[in-house]
Amino acid sequence: MPDVIFNGSEGRLEGRYTPSKRTNAPIALLLHPDPLGGGTMFNKVVHTLYQTFKKHEFTVLRFNFRGVGRSQGVHDRGEGELSDAASALDWLQALNPNAEACWVGGFSFGAWIGMQLLMRRPEIDGFISISPPANKYDFTFLAPCPSSGLVVQGDKDDVVPHESVQKLVNKLSLQKDIKIDYRIIPGANHFFTMHGDQLLAHIDDYLTKSVKLTPQNGG
């Protein structure tokens, strides 16, 4: 899992890059929660995303938004962070031009940024959105949502009310040819404290059903 530094619009960005052993492996970009709340690429939920995508033989990049860790710049309330995510995806795609598929995963604030990136980058095939803060940020830009994906939330989430996420899922699910798999983990709070194994199991199950890898030569 080598440390990497790549260029963003406001300076250098720090990441962790894990290439797959597969030829033309699918790629996944992972986005961390709100830096103002202490969010970094080392967040436990982000690490759960990383573990699961790696298990499914993805090449994975997670990185720190501007102003976090060794990433340059200052927090920009989402606009700059979206630019950071686009720069990270550019870097990831440049290293993996023949990737079979492209996914984005995000937790909380990172889920909001990830869904915005999804709207701007038609090459993204799928998404995993964990505890999307539909009560705090505007998600009306998802009109229409271009890809199917997984949404996961705990039923004891005291940061993002279940009703706000359910409303978002209902809206997205009305769209033709888009399937939103909405999973609620009983007893889990916003950060999935003591429920990391269940979170991993749901992501693993979804990727198992959704990702069809091309057989390797001799495999």
Disulfide bonds with the S-S distance in Angstrom:
none
